[in-house]
């Protein structure tokens, strides 16, 4: 199997297991509408999924298709890791752009004094 297939499989497994609610393979397979055995083979790098399947997996995981191809950096060095809980919060609550703007307004107000003292 190609190295890219193994890396994508590891990335999918990492995204699945690093979720706050730690999905099982069954959880992700059901949401992506694929079999558990196929997901297992993808995660082990034994099979390379078609782009449509990768898109279904990305959608089920709540990430962009491009994020399946991104090598994660060590935690603490990448701003995306810091933003992941916020992103998951917005997705899990199905917030629209107005809701996000309200949330940002609260955050700006909370941290306005910190920004001026730094």
Secondary structure as the mmCIF struct_conf table of DSSP 4:
data_model
#
loop_
_struct_conf.conf_type_id
_struct_conf.id
_struct_conf.beg_label_comp_id
_struct_conf.beg_label_asym_id
_struct_conf.beg_label_seq_id
_struct_conf.end_label_comp_id
_struct_conf.end_label_asym_id
_struct_conf.end_label_seq_id
HELX_RH_AL_P HELX_RH_AL_P1 UNK A 3 UNK A 17
TURN_TY1_P TURN_TY1_P1 UNK A 18 UNK A 18
BEND BEND1 UNK A 19 UNK A 19
TURN_TY1_P TURN_TY1_P2 UNK A 20 UNK A 21
HELX_RH_AL_P HELX_RH_AL_P2 UNK A 25 UNK A 32
TURN_TY1_P TURN_TY1_P3 UNK A 33 UNK A 33
BEND BEND2 UNK A 34 UNK A 34
HELX_RH_AL_P HELX_RH_AL_P3 UNK A 36 UNK A 43
TURN_TY1_P TURN_TY1_P4 UNK A 44 UNK A 45
BEND BEND3 UNK A 46 UNK A 47
HELX_RH_AL_P HELX_RH_AL_P4 UNK A 51 UNK A 61
TURN_TY1_P TURN_TY1_P5 UNK A 62 UNK A 62
BEND BEND4 UNK A 63 UNK A 63
HELX_RH_3T_P HELX_RH_3T_P1 UNK A 65 UNK A 69
HELX_LH_PP_P HELX_LH_PP_P1 UNK A 70 UNK A 74
TURN_TY1_P TURN_TY1_P6 UNK A 75 UNK A 76
BEND BEND5 UNK A 77 UNK A 77
HELX_RH_AL_P HELX_RH_AL_P5 UNK A 79 UNK A 92
TURN_TY1_P TURN_TY1_P7 UNK A 93 UNK A 94
HELX_RH_AL_P HELX_RH_AL_P6 UNK A 97 UNK A 117
#
